[in-house]
Amino acid sequence: MKYPGRPGRAELAREGHEIALECRQAKRLVDPTNSKRMEIKKKAIRAPDALNEAFQYLRPSSFSRGLRLDFGSISALLISGTASIGPDGETLHVGDFRGQTRRTFYNITRLLAAEGATWKDVVRTTCYLRDIDQDYAAFNEERTAFYQEQGLDPLPASTGIQAKLCRPELLIEIEAIAVFCSESKP
């Protein structure tokens, strides 16, 4: 059904927009024949070679590093706020904003890879900076260079927020959402 004022598929294609989310034809979340809900599978995401689990902290914290949600042939990864944390839960690159930013991108990359995804599957990020006035220019330089290395086009939607982070030595934390066709991923 075409809605007034909205371009149709042909118009979008002519404008260079890609129509993705077909993945053979995305399954409905509700079966119209008997109104049974489709099961959404949930699984915790882990990358222990890069960063530990929050429940392993000296003062354990109750959250998953991320969740994988499977909706039939479509999967979504919800990556929790991730920072410059090492495999033993230690903060890395204390006082070095650029070092913390690069390690944060590395940790998210490892979490994505644990589920067969890449940065090309990321559709949204939320970026928390302890001091946005001081660090935003450096953050944007590091993010731009990283996204160029990843060959991202289009770029993920994103929001930058100044926030007090959970550890006083953390300068940046990023959360991400990735969406992909699970049939095409291992």
PyRosetta script that sets phi, psi and omega in degrees:
from pyrosetta import init, pose_from_sequence

init()
pose = pose_from_sequence("MKYPGRPGRAELAREGHEIALECRQAKRLVDPTNSKRMEIKKKAIRAPDALNEAFQYLRPSSFSRGLRLDFGSISALLISGTASIGPDGETLHVGDFRGQTRRTFYNITRLLAAEGATWKDVVRTTCYLRDIDQDYAAFNEERTAFYQEQGLDPLPASTGIQAKLCRPELLIEIEAIAVFCSESKP")
pose.set_psi(1, 131.7)
pose.set_omega(1, 178.7)
pose.set_phi(2, -95.4)
pose.set_psi(2, 133.4)
pose.set_omega(2, 179.6)
pose.set_phi(3, -96.3)
pose.set_psi(3, 140.1)
pose.set_omega(3, 179.0)
pose.set_phi(4, -57.1)
pose.set_psi(4, 134.8)
pose.set_omega(4, 177.8)
pose.set_phi(5, 83.5)
pose.set_psi(5, -7.7)
pose.set_omega(5, 178.3)
pose.set_phi(6, -105.3)
pose.set_psi(6, 135.9)
pose.set_omega(6, 178.4)
pose.set_phi(7, -70.3)
pose.set_psi(7, 146.4)
pose.set_omega(7, 175.7)
pose.set_phi(8, -83.9)
pose.set_psi(8, -179.6)
pose.set_omega(8, -178.8)
pose.set_phi(9, -58.7)
pose.set_psi(9, -42.9)
pose.set_omega(9, -178.0)
pose.set_phi(10, -63.2)
pose.set_psi(10, -43.6)
pose.set_omega(10, 179.1)
pose.set_phi(11, -63.4)
pose.set_psi(11, -42.9)
pose.set_omega(11, 179.0)
pose.set_phi(12, -63.2)
pose.set_psi(12, -42.9)
pose.set_omega(12, -179.9)
pose.set_phi(13, -62.5)
pose.set_psi(13, -41.2)
pose.set_omega(13, 178.7)
pose.set_phi(14, -64.0)
pose.set_psi(14, -30.5)
pose.set_omega(14, 180.0)
pose.set_phi(15, -82.6)
pose.set_psi(15, 0.6)
pose.set_omega(15, 177.7)
pose.set_phi(16, 90.4)
pose.set_psi(16, 6.4)
pose.set_omega(16, 177.5)
pose.set_phi(17, -79.8)
pose.set_psi(17, 142.5)
pose.set_omega(17, 176.5)
pose.set_phi(18, -95.1)
pose.set_psi(18, 138.5)
pose.set_omega(18, 174.4)
pose.set_phi(19, -98.9)
pose.set_psi(19, 104.6)
pose.set_omega(19, -177.1)
pose.set_phi(20, -100.9)
pose.set_psi(20, -148.9)
pose.set_omega(20, 175.5)
pose.set_phi(21, 51.1)
pose.set_psi(21, 26.7)
pose.set_omega(21, 174.3)
pose.set_phi(22, -93.5)
pose.set_psi(22, -44.2)
pose.set_omega(22, 175.2)
pose.set_phi(23, 33.7)
pose.set_psi(23, 60.8)
pose.set_omega(23, -174.0)
pose.set_phi(24, 71.5)
pose.set_psi(24, -30.7)
pose.set_omega(24, 176.7)
pose.set_phi(25, 139.6)
pose.set_psi(25, 109.8)
pose.set_omega(25, -176.8)
pose.set_phi(26, -57.4)
pose.set_psi(26, 132.8)
pose.set_omega(26, -179.8)
pose.set_phi(27, -73.0)
pose.set_psi(27, 147.1)
pose.set_omega(27, 177.3)
pose.set_phi(28, -73.2)
pose.set_psi(28, 150.7)
pose.set_omega(28, 178.6)
pose.set_phi(29, -79.0)
pose.set_psi(29, -16.1)
pose.set_omega(29, 176.9)
pose.set_phi(30, -125.0)
pose.set_psi(30, 130.9)
pose.set_omega(30, 177.8)
pose.set_phi(31, -77.1)
pose.set_psi(31, 113.7)
pose.set_omega(31, -174.3)
pose.set_phi(32, -66.6)
pose.set_psi(32, -17.6)
pose.set_omega(32, -176.7)
pose.set_phi(33, -78.5)
pose.set_psi(33, -33.4)
pose.set_omega(33, -179.1)
pose.set_phi(34, -136.5)
pose.set_psi(34, 11.2)
pose.set_omega(34, 176.1)
pose.set_phi(35, 56.6)
pose.set_psi(35, 23.4)
pose.set_omega(35, 173.9)
pose.set_phi(36, -78.1)
pose.set_psi(36, 141.5)
pose.set_omega(36, 178.7)
pose.set_phi(37, -78.9)
pose.set_psi(37, 138.8)
pose.set_omega(37, 175.3)
pose.set_phi(38, -73.3)
pose.set_psi(38, 138.8)
pose.set_omega(38, 179.2)
pose.set_phi(39, -70.4)
pose.set_psi(39, 132.9)
pose.set_omega(39, 173.9)
pose.set_phi(40, -104.6)
pose.set_psi(40, 114.6)
pose.set_omega(40, -179.7)
pose.set_phi(41, -81.9)
pose.set_psi(41, 138.1)
pose.set_omega(41, 179.3)
pose.set_phi(42, -121.7)
pose.set_psi(42, 139.2)
pose.set_omega(42, -179.9)
pose.set_phi(43, -147.5)
pose.set_psi(43, 135.5)
pose.set_omega(43, 176.5)
pose.set_phi(44, -70.2)
pose.set_psi(44, 143.1)
pose.set_omega(44, 177.6)
pose.set_phi(45, -100.4)
pose.set_psi(45, 134.9)
pose.set_omega(45, 179.9)
pose.set_phi(46, -136.7)
pose.set_psi(46, 147.1)
pose.set_omega(46, 173.7)
pose.set_phi(47, -142.7)
pose.set_psi(47, 69.9)
pose.set_omega(47, -172.5)
pose.set_phi(48, -63.0)
pose.set_psi(48, -20.0)
pose.set_omega(48, 177.0)
pose.set_phi(49, -71.1)
pose.set_psi(49, -20.9)
pose.set_omega(49, -177.6)
pose.set_phi(50, -105.5)
pose.set_psi(50, -43.8)
pose.set_omega(50, -178.6)
pose.set_phi(51, -151.9)
pose.set_psi(51, 151.0)
pose.set_omega(51, -175.0)
pose.set_phi(52, -81.6)
pose.set_psi(52, 178.2)
pose.set_omega(52, 176.2)
pose.set_phi(53, -89.2)
pose.set_psi(53, 146.4)
pose.set_omega(53, -176.4)
pose.set_phi(54, -62.2)
pose.set_psi(54, -29.1)
pose.set_omega(54, 179.2)
pose.set_phi(55, -72.4)
pose.set_psi(55, -7.9)
pose.set_omega(55, 177.5)
pose.set_phi(56, -91.4)
pose.set_psi(56, -2.5)
pose.set_omega(56, 178.2)
pose.set_phi(57, -61.4)
pose.set_psi(57, 158.9)
pose.set_omega(57, 174.5)
pose.set_phi(58, -57.1)
pose.set_psi(58, -39.6)
pose.set_omega(58, 171.4)
pose.set_phi(59, -112.3)
pose.set_psi(59, 92.4)
pose.set_omega(59, -172.7)
pose.set_phi(60, -53.1)
pose.set_psi(60, 145.2)
pose.set_omega(60, 177.5)
pose.set_phi(61, -120.7)
pose.set_psi(61, 143.7)
pose.set_omega(61, -171.5)
pose.set_phi(62, -101.2)
pose.set_psi(62, 81.6)
pose.set_omega(62, 172.3)
pose.set_phi(63, -156.9)
pose.set_psi(63, 157.7)
pose.set_omega(63, 174.6)
pose.set_phi(64, -90.5)
pose.set_psi(64, 148.4)
pose.set_omega(64, 174.7)
pose.set_phi(65, -60.3)
pose.set_psi(65, -27.0)
pose.set_omega(65, 177.2)
pose.set_phi(66, -177.6)
pose.set_psi(66, 165.6)
pose.set_omega(66, 175.6)
pose.set_phi(67, -126.5)
pose.set_psi(67, 141.2)
pose.set_omega(67, 170.4)
pose.set_phi(68, -103.3)
pose.set_psi(68, 128.2)
pose.set_omega(68, 176.5)
pose.set_phi(69, -115.5)
pose.set_psi(69, 126.0)
pose.set_omega(69, 178.1)
pose.set_phi(70, -109.3)
pose.set_psi(70, 120.4)
pose.set_omega(70, 178.0)
pose.set_phi(71, -112.6)
pose.set_psi(71, 78.9)
pose.set_omega(71, -175.0)
pose.set_phi(72, 64.8)
pose.set_psi(72, -120.4)
pose.set_omega(72, -177.4)
pose.set_phi(73, -88.8)
pose.set_psi(73, -0.2)
pose.set_omega(73, 178.5)
pose.set_phi(74, -107.8)
pose.set_psi(74, 134.4)
pose.set_omega(74, 177.0)
pose.set_phi(75, -121.7)
pose.set_psi(75, 148.4)
pose.set_omega(75, 174.6)
pose.set_phi(76, -128.9)
pose.set_psi(76, 139.9)
pose.set_omega(76, 174.0)
pose.set_phi(77, -112.9)
pose.set_psi(77, 126.4)
pose.set_omega(77, 176.9)
pose.set_phi(78, -109.5)
pose.set_psi(78, 102.4)
pose.set_omega(78, -177.2)
pose.set_phi(79, -90.1)
pose.set_psi(79, 120.5)
pose.set_omega(79, 178.6)
pose.set_phi(80, -63.3)
pose.set_psi(80, 165.2)
pose.set_omega(80, 175.1)
pose.set_phi(81, -50.6)
pose.set_psi(81, 122.5)
pose.set_omega(81, -174.0)
pose.set_phi(82, -122.6)
pose.set_psi(82, 140.4)
pose.set_omega(82, -176.0)
pose.set_phi(83, -132.8)
pose.set_psi(83, -166.9)
pose.set_omega(83, -178.5)
pose.set_phi(84, -83.9)
pose.set_psi(84, 71.9)
pose.set_omega(84, -177.3)
pose.set_phi(85, -112.8)
pose.set_psi(85, 140.3)
pose.set_omega(85, 179.1)
pose.set_phi(86, -94.2)
pose.set_psi(86, 178.3)
pose.set_omega(86, -176.4)
pose.set_phi(87, -64.3)
pose.set_psi(87, -18.1)
pose.set_omega(87, 177.5)
pose.set_phi(88, -104.2)
pose.set_psi(88, 13.9)
pose.set_omega(88, 178.2)
pose.set_phi(89, 84.6)
pose.set_psi(89, 4.5)
pose.set_omega(89, -178.1)
pose.set_phi(90, -80.7)
pose.set_psi(90, 147.0)
pose.set_omega(90, 174.1)
pose.set_phi(91, -76.1)
pose.set_psi(91, 130.2)
pose.set_omega(91, 179.2)
pose.set_phi(92, -105.3)
pose.set_psi(92, 150.3)
pose.set_omega(92, 175.7)
pose.set_phi(93, 62.2)
pose.set_psi(93, 44.5)
pose.set_omega(93, 179.1)
pose.set_phi(94, -57.6)
pose.set_psi(94, 129.4)
pose.set_omega(94, 179.2)
pose.set_phi(95, 80.4)
pose.set_psi(95, -3.6)
pose.set_omega(95, -177.4)
pose.set_phi(96, -113.0)
pose.set_psi(96, 95.8)
pose.set_omega(96, -175.9)
pose.set_phi(97, -59.4)
pose.set_psi(97, -47.4)
pose.set_omega(97, -178.7)
pose.set_phi(98, -64.0)
pose.set_psi(98, -40.7)
pose.set_omega(98, 176.8)
pose.set_phi(99, -62.1)
pose.set_psi(99, -42.6)
pose.set_omega(99, 177.9)
pose.set_phi(100, -64.9)
pose.set_psi(100, -38.5)
pose.set_omega(100, 179.5)
pose.set_phi(101, -63.7)
pose.set_psi(101, -47.3)
pose.set_omega(101, -179.9)
pose.set_phi(102, -62.3)
pose.set_psi(102, -41.8)
pose.set_omega(102, 179.3)
pose.set_phi(103, -66.5)
pose.set_psi(103, -36.3)
pose.set_omega(103, 177.4)
pose.set_phi(104, -62.2)
pose.set_psi(104, -45.8)
pose.set_omega(104, 177.1)
pose.set_phi(105, -61.8)
pose.set_psi(105, -39.4)
pose.set_omega(105, 177.6)
pose.set_phi(106, -61.1)
pose.set_psi(106, -47.4)
pose.set_omega(106, -179.1)
pose.set_phi(107, -61.6)
pose.set_psi(107, -42.2)
pose.set_omega(107, 178.0)
pose.set_phi(108, -65.5)
pose.set_psi(108, -39.6)
pose.set_omega(108, 177.4)
pose.set_phi(109, -58.0)
pose.set_psi(109, -43.7)
pose.set_omega(109, 179.4)
pose.set_phi(110, -66.2)
pose.set_psi(110, -39.4)
pose.set_omega(110, 177.6)
pose.set_phi(111, -65.0)
pose.set_psi(111, -42.2)
pose.set_omega(111, 176.9)
pose.set_phi(112, -61.8)
pose.set_psi(112, -47.2)
pose.set_omega(112, -177.9)
pose.set_phi(113, -62.1)
pose.set_psi(113, -31.5)
pose.set_omega(113, 179.5)
pose.set_phi(114, -60.2)
pose.set_psi(114, -21.9)
pose.set_omega(114, 179.6)
pose.set_phi(115, -114.1)
pose.set_psi(115, 15.1)
pose.set_omega(115, 177.1)
pose.set_phi(116, 77.4)
pose.set_psi(116, 20.5)
pose.set_omega(116, -179.3)
pose.set_phi(117, -110.0)
pose.set_psi(117, 167.7)
pose.set_omega(117, 176.5)
pose.set_phi(118, -135.1)
pose.set_psi(118, 178.4)
pose.set_omega(118, 176.8)
pose.set_phi(119, -64.2)
pose.set_psi(119, -21.4)
pose.set_omega(119, 177.2)
pose.set_phi(120, -68.1)
pose.set_psi(120, -15.7)
pose.set_omega(120, 177.0)
pose.set_phi(121, -91.8)
pose.set_psi(121, -9.2)
pose.set_omega(121, -177.5)
pose.set_phi(122, -75.9)
pose.set_psi(122, 127.2)
pose.set_omega(122, -179.5)
pose.set_phi(123, -108.6)
pose.set_psi(123, -16.5)
pose.set_omega(123, -177.1)
pose.set_phi(124, -156.2)
pose.set_psi(124, 140.6)
pose.set_omega(124, 171.3)
pose.set_phi(125, -131.5)
pose.set_psi(125, 150.6)
pose.set_omega(125, 169.4)
pose.set_phi(126, -123.7)
pose.set_psi(126, 123.8)
pose.set_omega(126, -172.1)
pose.set_phi(127, -114.7)
pose.set_psi(127, 120.8)
pose.set_omega(127, -178.1)
pose.set_phi(128, -106.2)
pose.set_psi(128, 120.6)
pose.set_omega(128, 178.0)
pose.set_phi(129, -115.4)
pose.set_psi(129, 135.2)
pose.set_omega(129, 179.7)
pose.set_phi(130, -62.4)
pose.set_psi(130, -42.0)
pose.set_omega(130, -179.8)
pose.set_phi(131, -133.4)
pose.set_psi(131, 92.5)
pose.set_omega(131, -174.1)
pose.set_phi(132, -66.0)
pose.set_psi(132, -34.8)
pose.set_omega(132, 179.3)
pose.set_phi(133, -64.7)
pose.set_psi(133, -41.5)
pose.set_omega(133, -177.7)
pose.set_phi(134, -77.6)
pose.set_psi(134, -38.0)
pose.set_omega(134, -167.0)
pose.set_phi(135, -110.3)
pose.set_psi(135, -6.7)
pose.set_omega(135, -174.1)
pose.set_phi(136, -62.4)
pose.set_psi(136, -41.7)
pose.set_omega(136, -179.0)
pose.set_phi(137, -60.5)
pose.set_psi(137, -45.9)
pose.set_omega(137, 178.7)
pose.set_phi(138, -65.0)
pose.set_psi(138, -40.2)
pose.set_omega(138, 177.9)
pose.set_phi(139, -60.0)
pose.set_psi(139, -47.4)
pose.set_omega(139, -177.8)
pose.set_phi(140, -64.5)
pose.set_psi(140, -37.0)
pose.set_omega(140, 175.9)
pose.set_phi(141, -63.0)
pose.set_psi(141, -46.8)
pose.set_omega(141, -179.8)
pose.set_phi(142, -64.8)
pose.set_psi(142, -43.8)
pose.set_omega(142, 179.9)
pose.set_phi(143, -63.8)
pose.set_psi(143, -44.8)
pose.set_omega(143, 179.9)
pose.set_phi(144, -60.4)
pose.set_psi(144, -46.6)
pose.set_omega(144, 179.3)
pose.set_phi(145, -62.4)
pose.set_psi(145, -43.2)
pose.set_omega(145, -179.6)
pose.set_phi(146, -63.8)
pose.set_psi(146, -46.8)
pose.set_omega(146, -179.8)
pose.set_phi(147, -63.2)
pose.set_psi(147, -36.3)
pose.set_omega(147, 176.3)
pose.set_phi(148, -64.8)
pose.set_psi(148, -41.8)
pose.set_omega(148, 176.8)
pose.set_phi(149, -59.9)
pose.set_psi(149, -35.4)
pose.set_omega(149, -178.7)
pose.set_phi(150, -80.5)
pose.set_psi(150, -11.5)
pose.set_omega(150, -178.7)
pose.set_phi(151, 68.6)
pose.set_psi(151, 37.4)
pose.set_omega(151, -175.5)
pose.set_phi(152, -79.1)
pose.set_psi(152, 126.8)
pose.set_omega(152, 174.1)
pose.set_phi(153, -163.0)
pose.set_psi(153, 106.7)
pose.set_omega(153, 9.3)
pose.set_phi(154, -79.8)
pose.set_psi(154, 166.8)
pose.set_omega(154, 176.7)
pose.set_phi(155, -80.3)
pose.set_psi(155, 154.1)
pose.set_omega(155, 176.5)
pose.set_phi(156, -65.0)
pose.set_psi(156, 150.7)
pose.set_omega(156, 168.5)
pose.set_phi(157, -64.6)
pose.set_psi(157, 149.4)
pose.set_omega(157, -174.3)
pose.set_phi(158, -155.6)
pose.set_psi(158, 152.1)
pose.set_omega(158, 173.5)
pose.set_phi(159, -131.9)
pose.set_psi(159, 136.5)
pose.set_omega(159, 175.3)
pose.set_phi(160, -108.8)
pose.set_psi(160, 132.4)
pose.set_omega(160, -174.8)
pose.set_phi(161, -135.2)
pose.set_psi(161, 137.9)
pose.set_omega(161, 170.2)
pose.set_phi(162, -84.3)
pose.set_psi(162, 131.4)
pose.set_omega(162, -176.3)
pose.set_phi(163, -151.8)
pose.set_psi(163, 151.7)
pose.set_omega(163, 169.5)
pose.set_phi(164, -80.2)
pose.set_psi(164, 123.8)
pose.set_omega(164, -175.2)
pose.set_phi(165, -93.5)
pose.set_psi(165, 168.7)
pose.set_omega(165, -170.6)
pose.set_phi(166, -70.4)
pose.set_psi(166, -17.0)
pose.set_omega(166, 175.3)
pose.set_phi(167, -125.9)
pose.set_psi(167, 138.2)
pose.set_omega(167, -176.6)
pose.set_phi(168, -63.4)
pose.set_psi(168, -24.8)
pose.set_omega(168, -178.3)
pose.set_phi(169, -86.6)
pose.set_psi(169, -8.5)
pose.set_omega(169, 178.7)
pose.set_phi(170, -79.3)
pose.set_psi(170, 135.5)
pose.set_omega(170, -179.2)
pose.set_phi(171, -109.3)
pose.set_psi(171, -16.8)
pose.set_omega(171, -177.0)
pose.set_phi(172, -151.6)
pose.set_psi(172, 147.9)
pose.set_omega(172, 174.3)
pose.set_phi(173, -148.0)
pose.set_psi(173, 139.1)
pose.set_omega(173, -178.3)
pose.set_phi(174, -131.8)
pose.set_psi(174, 137.6)
pose.set_omega(174, 170.1)
pose.set_phi(175, -115.0)
pose.set_psi(175, 155.4)
pose.set_omega(175, -175.1)
pose.set_phi(176, -143.9)
pose.set_psi(176, 154.0)
pose.set_omega(176, 173.4)
pose.set_phi(177, -125.8)
pose.set_psi(177, 128.9)
pose.set_omega(177, 176.5)
pose.set_phi(178, -121.0)
pose.set_psi(178, 145.7)
pose.set_omega(178, 178.2)
pose.set_phi(179, -135.1)
pose.set_psi(179, 134.5)
pose.set_omega(179, 179.1)
pose.set_phi(180, -156.7)
pose.set_psi(180, 165.7)
pose.set_omega(180, 176.0)
pose.set_phi(181, -81.5)
pose.set_psi(181, 114.7)
pose.set_omega(181, -176.3)
pose.set_phi(182, -67.8)
pose.set_psi(182, -22.0)
pose.set_omega(182, 178.4)
pose.set_phi(183, -65.0)
pose.set_psi(183, -28.4)
pose.set_omega(183, -177.0)
pose.set_phi(184, -95.9)
pose.set_psi(184, 1.1)
pose.set_omega(184, 179.5)
pose.set_phi(185, -114.3)
pose.set_psi(185, 148.6)
pose.set_omega(185, 179.5)
pose.set_phi(186, -64.7)
pose.dump_pdb("model.pdb")
